[in-house]
């Protein structure tokens, strides 16, 4: 049973206490949230941020939890999971501007677009997450980046609760990064410039979507993982590794140390499909996953002199749990 501690002042949105987070992320690990709020509107989201700031509580905004690892001790503060689900459109010649709330699941948005003869975002088919999380990390798949489609957004200031409309440049997108990662502003909605297409083109896009999902299912685990645990190296990080042509892809190095489907600790194991993905076989804890991640770092550093750093967001840890140097 959820325990209601209070309600937001401007709405009857409840503030829950001591809520399990292990069923709210893809790894299926982690402890309790001290407070948990699911705002239904941008105004409720704003009020949740104001309430947390007023009470001097740390804030973590959670989507589907597809790219996070939550401490076994949980999160001491407020976990906000926006439930902003509206999708609206404005047509402009052969383009259409689609605005989606930050809580819309990416899978659902892609399906909605194709049902309405709108194309573009199907390139990200099969990737778990919400609109908010996808903008936060500038979601990428091969040569496609979320920033290629986003034109503007609505964000909420953490300190004041002010709701602002911003353009694409405000996000300062880069590989796996955006302005949102400073955690001074939080996304409430995003607007994308997509294409209005014919029924025949829609059928082709739907077929491409199915093929992308099939391809991903063959290459990557589809449950109980955060996807790529470590980010790729930056060019300057590998320029001194002694190779004639530095390789930035962290999976290359992880493959070379022979851990795929082999390295494990209790119920946590490196996927047999991909050397940069850790899987919870069912009863793993966050501590088990951290143990494996540290071993991965150690093996790559011993063989190549490189130290992988996480792409997965680490949440609720009192001290940084991975190696920063060896």
C-alpha positions in Angstrom: 0.0 0.0 0.0 1.2 3.5 -0.9 1.3 5.9 2.1 0.1 9.4 1.2 2.2 12.0 3.1 0.7 15.2 1.7 -0.7 16.7 -1.5 0.7 19.5 -3.7 -0.8 22.8 -2.6 -2.3 23.8 -6.0 -3.7 20.4 -6.9 -4.7 17.2 -5.2 -1.7 15.4 -6.6 -0.6 13.1 -3.7 2.9 12.9 -2.3 3.7 9.3 -1.4 6.3 8.1 1.1 8.7 5.2 1.1 7.9 3.9 -2.3 9.8 1.0 -3.9 11.8 2.0 -7.0 12.8 -1.6 -8.0 9.6 -2.0 -10.1 10.1 1.4 -11.7 13.3 0.8 -13.6 14.6 -1.7 -16.2 17.3 -3.2 -14.0 14.6 -4.1 -11.4 16.9 -3.2 -8.6 17.1 -0.3 -6.0 15.6 0.7 -2.7 12.9 3.1 -1.6 12.1 6.7 -2.6 11.7 8.9 0.5 9.0 10.8 -1.4 7.4 10.0 -4.8 5.2 12.2 -6.9 3.5 11.6 -10.3 2.4 15.0 -11.7 -0.3 15.0 -14.4 0.2 18.5 -15.8 3.1 20.9 -16.3 1.7 23.1 -13.5 1.6 20.1 -11.1 5.2 19.3 -12.2 6.1 22.9 -11.3 4.5 22.6 -7.9 6.3 19.4 -7.2 9.7 21.1 -7.9 8.7 24.1 -5.7 7.7 21.8 -2.9 11.0 19.9 -3.0 13.0 23.1 -3.1 11.0 24.6 -0.2 11.7 21.5 1.9 15.4 21.4 0.8 15.0 17.9 -0.7 17.1 16.4 -3.5 15.2 15.8 -6.7 15.4 12.9 -9.2 13.1 12.9 -12.2 12.4 9.4 -13.4 10.9 8.2 -16.7 10.8 4.5 -17.6 14.1 4.0 -15.8 15.7 2.5 -18.9 19.1 4.2 -18.4 19.5 4.3 -14.6 20.9 2.2 -11.8 19.4 3.0 -8.4 21.2 2.4 -5.2 20.1 -0.4 -2.9 19.6 2.3 -0.3 17.1 4.0 -2.6 16.8 7.8 -3.0 16.7 10.2 0.0 14.6 13.0 -1.5 11.8 13.4 -4.0 11.5 11.1 -7.0 9.2 12.8 -9.6 7.8 10.6 -12.4 5.9 13.0 -14.8 2.8 11.5 -16.2 2.4 14.2 -18.9 0.7 12.3 -21.7 -0.7 14.9 -24.2 0.2 14.7 -27.9 -0.8 17.6 -30.2 0.0 18.5 -33.8 0.2 21.6 -36.1 0.5 21.0 -39.8 2.8 23.1 -42.0 2.8 22.1 -45.7 4.4 18.6 -45.9 5.8 18.9 -42.4 3.9 18.5 -39.1 5.0 19.8 -35.6 4.2 17.1 -33.0 4.3 18.2 -29.3 4.5 15.4 -26.8 4.5 15.5 -23.0 7.7 14.4 -21.2 5.9 11.4 -19.8 4.9 9.9 -23.2 6.6 6.6 -23.8 8.7 6.8 -26.9 7.3 3.5 -28.3 3.7 4.9 -27.9 4.7 8.2 -29.6 6.2 6.4 -32.6 3.1 4.2 -32.9 0.8 7.3 -32.6 2.7 9.1 -35.3 2.6 6.2 -37.8 -1.2 5.8 -37.1 -1.5 9.4 -38.1 0.7 9.2 -41.2 3.6 11.0 -39.6 7.2 9.8 -40.1 10.6 10.4 -38.6 10.9 9.1 -35.1 10.6 5.4 -36.2 14.4 5.4 -36.5 14.4 5.1 -32.7 12.0 2.1 -32.6 12.6 -0.5 -30.0 14.5 1.8 -27.6 12.9 2.0 -24.2 12.3 5.4 -22.5 10.1 8.4 -22.4 10.2 11.7 -24.3 11.8 13.4 -21.3 14.5 10.8 -20.9 15.2 10.7 -24.7 15.7 14.5 -24.8 17.8 14.5 -21.6 20.4 12.2 -23.2 19.9 13.3 -26.8 19.0 9.7 -27.7 21.0 8.2 -30.6 20.8 5.2 -32.8 23.6 4.9 -35.5 23.7 8.2 -37.3 20.3 9.4 -35.9 20.2 11.8 -33.0 17.0 13.1 -31.2 18.3 16.6 -31.8 17.8 16.1 -35.6 14.0 16.2 -35.0 13.5 18.4 -32.0 12.7 22.1 -32.7 11.6 23.4 -29.3 10.6 22.5 -25.8 8.9 23.6 -22.6 11.0 23.4 -19.5 10.5 24.1 -15.8 13.0 25.9 -13.6 13.9 23.9 -10.6 14.4 26.9 -8.3 11.4 29.0 -9.2 8.9 26.6 -10.8 8.7 29.0 -13.8 7.5 27.3 -17.0 9.6 28.5 -20.1 9.4 27.9 -23.8 12.8 27.4 -25.3 14.2 26.7 -28.8 16.5 23.8 -29.9 19.7 25.8 -29.3 18.9 26.2 -25.6 19.5 22.4 -25.1 23.1 22.6 -26.3 22.9 19.1 -27.5 26.0 16.9 -27.9 26.8 13.2 -27.8 24.8 11.8 -24.8 24.5 15.3 -23.4 22.1 18.3 -23.1 21.5 21.3 -20.9 19.0 19.3 -18.9 21.8 17.3 -17.4 22.7 20.2 -15.2 19.4 19.5 -13.5 18.5 23.2 -13.1 15.6 22.7 -15.6 13.3 19.8 -16.3 11.4 19.0 -19.5 7.6 19.2 -19.5 7.1 18.8 -23.3 9.0 18.6 -26.6 8.1 19.6 -30.1 9.4 17.7 -33.1 9.4 18.6 -36.8 8.3 15.5 -38.7 6.9 14.6 -42.1 3.3 14.0 -43.2 3.4 11.0 -45.5 1.1 9.0 -47.7 -0.5 5.7 -46.8 2.1 3.8 -48.9 5.0 5.6 -47.3 3.5 4.9 -43.9 3.3 1.2 -44.7 7.0 1.4 -45.6 7.8 3.2 -42.4 5.9 0.7 -40.4 7.9 -2.1 -42.1 11.1 -0.3 -41.3 10.1 0.0 -37.7 9.4 -3.7 -37.5 12.8 -4.5 -39.0 14.6 -2.1 -36.6 12.9 -3.8 -33.6 13.8 -7.2 -35.0 17.4 -6.1 -35.5 17.7 -4.7 -32.0 16.2 -7.8 -30.4 18.9 -10.0 -32.1 21.8 -7.7 -31.0 20.8 -6.5 -27.6 19.0 -7.9 -24.4 15.5 -6.5 -24.2 14.8 -6.7 -20.4 16.4 -6.2 -17.0 19.2 -4.0 -18.3 20.0 -0.3 -18.8 21.3 -0.9 -22.3 24.9 0.3 -22.8 26.4 0.6 -19.3 29.5 2.5 -20.3 29.7 5.4 -22.7 32.1 5.4 -25.7 35.4 7.0 -25.2 36.1 10.6 -26.4 38.7 10.9 -29.1 41.3 12.5 -26.7 40.8 9.7 -24.2 42.0 7.0 -26.7 44.6 9.0 -28.6 47.4 7.8 -26.2 46.6 4.1 -26.3 49.4 3.2 -28.7 47.2 2.2 -31.6 47.6 3.7 -35.1 43.9 4.3 -35.4 42.3 4.9 -32.0 39.0 3.2 -31.4 36.4 5.1 -29.4 33.8 2.3 -29.1 34.0 0.9 -25.5 32.4 -2.4 -26.6 35.4 -3.1 -28.8 37.6 -3.2 -25.7 35.1 -5.1 -23.6 34.8 -7.7 -26.4 38.6 -8.1 -26.4 38.8 -9.0 -22.7 36.4 -11.9 -23.2 33.6 -11.1 -20.8 30.5 -11.5 -23.0 28.1 -14.1 -21.3 30.9 -15.0 -18.9 31.6 -12.4 -16.3 28.9 -12.6 -13.5 28.3 -12.0 -9.9 25.3 -13.7 -8.3 22.4 -13.0 -10.6 24.1 -10.2 -12.5 25.9 -11.1 -15.7 27.4 -9.4 -18.8 25.0 -10.2 -21.7 25.9 -12.9 -24.2 24.6 -10.6 -26.9 26.6 -7.4 -26.1 29.8 -7.0 -24.0 28.7 -3.5 -22.8 25.4 -4.6 -21.3 24.8 -6.0 -17.9 21.7 -8.1 -17.3 19.8 -8.9 -14.1 18.8 -12.6 -14.4 16.2 -12.2 -11.8 17.5 -11.6 -8.2 20.5 -9.4 -8.7 20.9 -6.3 -6.5 22.4 -3.0 -7.5 25.5 -4.0 -5.5 25.9 -7.1 -7.7 25.7 -4.9 -10.9 28.2 -2.4 -9.5 30.6 -5.3 -8.7 30.5 -6.5 -12.3 30.9 -2.9 -13.6 34.0 -2.4 -11.5 35.5 -5.6 -12.8 34.8 -4.5 -16.3 36.7 -1.3 -15.7 39.6 -3.2 -14.2 39.9 -5.6 -17.0 39.9 -2.9 -19.7 42.3 -0.8 -17.8 44.7 -3.7 -17.2 44.8 -4.7 -20.9 44.4 -1.3 -22.6 45.2 1.4 -20.0 41.7 2.9 -20.5 39.1 3.4 -17.8 35.4 3.1 -19.0 33.0 5.6 -17.4 29.2 5.0 -17.2 26.6 6.1 -19.6 24.0 4.7 -17.2 23.0 7.3 -14.7 23.8 6.3 -11.1 21.1 7.4 -8.6 21.0 7.6 -4.9 24.6 6.6 -4.1 26.2 8.4 -1.1 29.6 7.9 -2.6 30.5 7.3 -6.2 30.5 3.5 -6.6 32.8 3.0 -9.6 36.5 3.5 -10.2 37.6 7.0 -11.2 41.2 6.0 -11.4 43.3 2.8 -11.1 
